[in-house]
Amino acid sequence: MNWPLKKNGRNGNGYGGSHDAIIEMKAIRKVYDTGKVQVEALKGIDLRVAKGEFVAVVGPSGSGKSTLMNLVGCLDTPSDGEYYLAGEPVAGLDRDRLADVRNRRVGFIFQNFNLLPQISALENVEMPMLFGGLPKAERRAKAESLLERVGLRDRQDHKPTELSGGQMQRVAIARALAMGPDILLADEPTGNLDTTSGGDIMALFSELWDQGCTLIVVTHDPALAHRAARIVEIRDGLVTRDTASPA
Amino acid sequence: MQMKLIFQLFLRASQLEKKRAALTVAAIAWGTVAILLLLAFGQGLKEQMMRGRRGMGENLAVIWPGETSQPWKGLPAGRPIRPIADDVAYIRSRLPDAEAVIGEIHNWGTTLTYGKKTVTGHVIGTNWEYGEIRNHVPQPGGRFFNPNDEREKRRVIFLGNQMAEDIFGKEDPVGKTLLVNDASYLVIGVMKPKLQMGNYAGPEDAHAVIPITTFVGQYSRQRLNNLVIKVRRPEQMAGMLERFMEALASRYRFDPTDAKVFGIWDTVRSSKIMANVTVGIQIFLGIIGGLTLLIGGIGVANIMYAVVKEKTREIGIQMALGARSSWITGPFLLQGLLYTFLGGAFGLLAALFLVILLSLAPTEGNRALEFLGKPTLSLPIGIATAAILGLIGLLAGYFPARRAAAVDPAQTLRYE
């Protein structure tokens, strides 16, 4: 699969995105104002990701890919440009609306797992559903089935500190899936893992992709990048390459 | 849904931090005890002062003679003006709406002898209304002198309780005969001990009172040492005193605006000042207590700032997972309020316990303690304290919560 990048991002239907585009970014700029100096982290990104794609975002550190990921995940808002997430404009939303969008549409997976340390694996998986307002019984049942899916049902009552890195990351993936998000957004998901656990996680990603999940992965790991169908390279705040994976 | 969620998140967070929470609650409790006890002492003092003021009588003006300071209609300045016992009737006729007008003639250094016991004391001749307006309430078995005693110049005497004890010791003085400067008097009553702040002729428990007519007959003195006017309502006092001046000015021929002719102690005015002073004292005590409580509140806020700082990452995670800012701030606000509430409750219990304990302690005979009064907890004190506590609790939670809400998830999540 290769999605040619449209220069100005317009697709002509005037709706903000075609029906199968999950992510539609047009001329996105992000400027950090550090008092005296203004740093332009993103200089006009156009990016379109369709439903069911597996995209790897690569680039050297300082290229702006972290900033891009924050914007895609609605953790931050662009200084300029348009962003539609599943057809919904996100650029002008306030903090609480953004929180709702993150809750419903985005599943985050972090390099350092970012599980809440004092509560069990099961409660960690329940957390997004708590914010999403699901009743307790439903939360419990769904969290259990998600842990089953990542193969950790027998560890559901363990605290994160009692789990290995690979297990923590699988709990984090279960948590990311909890609200049935439109995209899974992973930031160096194998960066803190040994090769074996990393391989397991990559296999899990491939499995999720096969099941129809849309995956966006920021990574330095060529092995992981090559599992993706599409590689987007960022340099100096611009998309410099957008190709189908050679694999 | 929102409140329930915030509460769930709060319960989850408050499982931790037990030791810190206990210390914080203790700080608030201590502050609460401090403010409640200070206010309770203030209230006790205020009530005691009010009682003390009532001890001498209320709505009184005490007047003593002086000299003119202005020439008046050809008469020179510096003339002493000395009303006499008969002027009382005249003043009453000119001030018909006064509740009472009485004259007093004092005799210090009077010898009072009973059996072999002789004391030197202060005897006052006055009108029978004195007993009522000056709060000379007789102890059971006795009475103050009445209009008949005054009209018939009876030799009856009413003793202050201290003087009665000095002369008669444990014996009951009522019905006994007492020699006053060698004239025999019948003791008809002894004053009930009373709390008194302020007097104008020495302590009242150590003087004796006889009818003014009897006094004039025995000592052949007419000139009054004091006039006392009592009004029905405090606001009448100023006008009453003006008319008093006019009445005497026309009889003794002086300038009615001459303030030096009489010394006047207007207790209405001084009790207003006193009331302001007691309010001032209470505010002062309240502020001290409030500051103590504030320090407790700062403790709460401080601990919660530390919690926010420690949990920055967790807050960031929760935000990334879709927590709205109120779901982040809510638990902190609740925590601040809960700590303050618990501290306040413990503090209230401790303060109640202490106040009850203090009220059981004997103050009888100890002048300092008697003056201080009993610490009293009242509803307004409780309401004021609760309001201050609530405010401090909200503030102690609000500022840390605001910091928590300001956490930028994008910043906190990425790096270790």
Interface residues (C-beta under 8 A of the other chain):
Chain A: S66 N70 G73 L75 D76 R95 D96 A99 D100 R102 N103 R104 F108 F110 Q111 N112 N114 L115 L116 P117 Q118 I119 M127 P128 L130 F131 G132 G133 R175 M179 D187
Chain B: M1 L5 Q8 L9 R12 Q15 L16 R313 E314 G316 I317 Q318 M319 A320 L321 G322 A323 R324 S325 S326 W327 D408 P409 A410 L413 R414 E416
